Amino acid sequence: TGQEGDDVATVIGSYNMVIGGSGGNIVTAVGKANIVLGGASGDTITTVGKFAGISGYDGDDVITAIGQYDVITGGDGDNVVTALGKGNVITCGDGNDVITAIAAGSTTSSTSSTGGGSSSSSSTINFNAIYGGDGDNVITSIGVENLTVTRDGKDIVTMLNFGSKNTSSSTTVTGELGGDESSTTTSSSYDISMNAAVTGGGDDVVTMYGKHNVLVTEGGNDLVIVAGSSSSYNQDTTTTTTDAETETTKTTKSGLDTSTSFNVARS
């Protein structure tokens, strides 16, 4: 815990908590979980670890968080916030903020089996959620799921997502041993990536690229560029039937391919 004055603190451990005083502090925390509370002046805060909870409080703060899940609050002031992780949540108060959030990784998978079949699934999801207060903010977010909200000011918002890979597969087997048997396998793939933004009053510049984009801009002379890329829902079903008496096998296949990409913009 720092008091008045400009403090320099470096902590390394599994679980770290640092509270800055009223001066301009330089804090570095490296550990599994890091909680850093800045003071009332301009702080420089850097964390590296699995989880990070950071509050910059008031002042022109420079905050950098590298980990898996980062929750950052920058108070009033001209803040520079950078977050790299699987999930980033950032809020800033009034001031001209520069916010960069990059979400990557986080693929989950599961498998199960029963006497009559099996199933498996995998998905890729990561996210950025950003709130910028009043002021001329520069906000950049790159990830599967991106949400940005700004208030009044001339904001520059850039949002990019390059899609997500989600798949599922199931196999069902019916019949009796030595008798007729039937096996049905259904596989599907789909994309759940999304860019969504709401900007307040002011002459904003918004650029979006992704498979699913939603943008709402309030008053002001805005420049909006929304570029969509293709996305679809695919499903393939294969059924194989074996006749025990004739020892013949019959295979039938069917498929579904539906476009799911969209752009929605209101200004």
Salt bridges, closest charged atoms under 4 A:
ASP134 OD1 - ARG151 NE 3.70
GLU218 OE2 - ARG266 NH2 3.69
